[in-house]
Amino acid sequence: MTPYRGVILDRHGKKLAENTPSVNVFVDLEEYREDDRSIDTVALGEMLDSLDELLSRSERVSDNEGETSVTTKEKVLTTLKYWEDTDPGRIYYTHQLDIITGITNDEAVLIKSRQDQFPGVSVDDGSKRHYPQGEIFAHILGYTGDVFAEDLEKLDYIGATDSIGRFGVERLYDKELFGQKGEIAREVDSSGNVVTDNEIELKPAISGDSLYLTLDSQAQIKMYELLKDGVGRFGATGGAGIIEDVETGEVLVLASYP
């Protein structure tokens, strides 16, 4: 059970990062099972390639060397390979994976209209991270993204279907914002198939902590507007502005344009 990610707020309690409803894409791994319960990764990979081609998308991932793009196929297959190497039973009992987060309504309709081309793929409600002020705080807050196999090796508090901080404050305070995963028990047969709808909650999920920044969002917005105007009027390549409380050392504004 994935916890509710904590919100990020300015010094006055105005939300800078929150969770909003979204439409997500899932794949049922049962459609790609071999007789021994392993996954037919060739068939799965071909389907995921077709899905990415239809949606014309890939995921961006940041690491110490910068930002790169990763296809849905690469993301899913590297995760399955990690499970195979470290926890084979995970593949045996995992039924569904959340593979794409936050598609548009048009994309959802497109997938549903071609359902026969994508065995095991479904579209359902989920959630995504939302930044009300957009680019004004982007360099500070960063963003979240899907979990990949290398993340599972480094972080012990996440699962393969989660989202984690990829840059900025989201990444720096990811563990605190993430919260604690819950656990539920389901009854399955010897083949890993769920035999009853009854679930037992073994451990409740604990929502992530809310994070208050020293920033003043209204002052940040005003500084951003001034920088944008100045860059335009003087033909500058860019500009930046910082306001700090000299008595406390708190940063009130940390703005840049573009």
N, C-alpha and C positions, 0 to 999 in steps of 0.2 A: 504494500500500500504506500503510494507516494505521498509525502506530506505537502501541505500548502506552502509555497515559497514565501518567505517574509517580504514585506513591502519595504521600499526605501523612501524616506521622507526628508524634507528640508528642515531647518531649525524651527519652523513654525508648524510643522505637521502636514505640509502639503505634499501629496504623493508625487514622487519622481519616477518610481517603477512599481508596477502593480501587475496582478494576474487578471486576465480577461478571458471570456469564453472564446473558443476557437473550434475550427473543424479540422480534424486530424485524419491521417490515413494509417490503417492497420493492416497487417498481413497475418493470416492464420497459417501457422507452420504445418498444421495437419495436412494441408493440401500438397505438401512437398515431402511427406514421409516415405522412406523406403521401408521394406518389410522388417528391417531390424530397428526401426524407429529413428535411424539417422536421417539427415536432411539431404535431399537431392539439390546440392548447391548449384549445379549447372542449370537446372530448370528454374530454380529460384532466381539466380543471377540474370538469366535471360529475361525473365519477367520484370525484374527491377530496372534493367536497362531500358526496356520498352516504356515503363512507367515514367522514368526520368525524361526520356525523349518526348513523351506526350506532354509533360508539364514543363519541359525546358528549364529544369532547375537542378541545383546542387547545393550542398551545405557548405558554409564557410567555417573554417576551423583555424583558431589562433594557437600558436605555440611560441617558443622562444625564438624561432627563426622567422616569424611573421605569420601571415594569413594565407591559407590555401583553400582550394575547393575540393570537396569530397562528394562523390556520387552516393545515391542511396544504396546502390549495390555494394560499393566499397564499405560503407558504414555497417550494413547488416552482415555481410560475410566476414568482416574482420571481427565483429562481435561474436559470431557463431564459432569462429576459429579459436578465439580466446576461451570460450566456454569449453570447447572440445579439449583444449590443452590443460585447462585448470579445474573444470567442474563438469565432466561429461553428463552427469545426471541432470544438469540444468537444461541441456538441449532436449533430453528425453521427456521432461515434464512441462517445458514451456510450450504454450499453445499460441499465444498472440503477441506480436510486437508492434509498438507504435513507431512507424518508420518515417513519417513526415508530419510536421506540426504546422498548423496555421495556413492551410490552403484556402483559396478564395471559393466563393459559391460557384463561380463559373467552372473552376477546376473540379469541384466536387461533382457537378452535373456531368462534366466531360468523362470523369472516371466511371460514373454510374452508367453512362450511355454506352460504354465499351467494356462492361463488366466481364464479358466472356473472354476478353483478351488478358485479364488479370486475375487468374484463379486465386482464391483466398484473400483477395484485397477487399477491404470494406472502408467506408467513410463514417465517422462517428464524432460525437461531441468530445471536446477536451478543453485544454486551456493553454494560453500562451502568455509570454511576458509582454507588457505594454509600457511604453515610455511617453507619457502625456506631452512632455515638452520637446520631444523629438531630438533634433540635432544639437540643440542648445546645451544639453547635458551629456551628449553621446560620448565625448572624450573622457568624461569622468565616470559615468555609470558603466560603460561598456555594454555587453549584451550576454544573453545566455544561448546555449546551443545543445544539441544532442550529445549523448555520451558515446564514446568510441572505445575500442578495445584497450588502447593505451591508457585511457582514463581509469578503466577498471583495475589496471595494474597498480595505479598510483593512489587511488582514493578508495578507502574502505567503507564509506558511508553511502555509496551510490549503487544503482542498478543499471542494467543495459538500456532500459526504456526511459530513463530519467533525463532531465535537462540540468546543465550545470553552468556556472559562470565562465565565460570565455575571455573576458577582458575587463579592465577597470575595476570599479568597486564590486561589481557582480562576481568577479573572479577572486579578488582579494578576500572578500568575506563570504565566499561560497558556502563553506561548512555551516556557518551561523545562519545564513539565509535559507539553506536547504532544509533544515529541520531533521527529524529522525523518522526513518521509515517504519511503517507498521507491518504486522505479520498476520496472515489469515491462513486457515487450514481448510483444504477441500478433500473430499474422498474421491480417490481415483482407483481404477482397476490396474491389473498387472501391465497393461499397455499404456498406462498414463492417461487414459480417458477419464474425464470427470463423470462420475456416476450419479451425483445428486447436486441439486442447486443449493443445498445447505452449506453455509460457511460459518466457521468459528473464528472469532477474532482473538488471536493469541496475544497481540501487542498493538495498542492503538498508535496511529501515526501522530507525531507531534509537529505542529506547524513550525516553520522557521521563525527566527527572531526578526522583529522589525528593526530597521537600521536608520537612525537619525544622523544626518550630516549637519555640519556647521553652516552649510551654504544657505543663503537667503535667495530663494528662487526668483522673487520679483526683482531683486537687485541684479541677479545673474541675467535675467531676460533683458533688463534695461541696458546693461553693459554690452550684451550681444548686439542689440539694436544700434548702439552708438558705434561699435566697432564695424558693423556692416555698413553703416552710413559713411564712416570715415574712410574705409577701404575703397568704397565706390567713388567718393568725392576726390580723393587724392591719388587714385590709381595705384594703391599699394597692393602688394602681393598677399598681405594678410595682416592681422593684428591680434594682440592678446591683452588682457587686463586682469589684474588681481587686486582684491581689496581684503586687507587683513586687519583684525582687531589688534592694535598694538599692545593692549593691556593683557589680553588672554592668549594671543597667538592664533586664534581661530580664523580660518579662511572663510570669508563671507561670499566672495565672488572669485571664480576661476574660469574665465571666459576666453574663447578664441574664435576668430573668424578668418577664413572659412573653416 
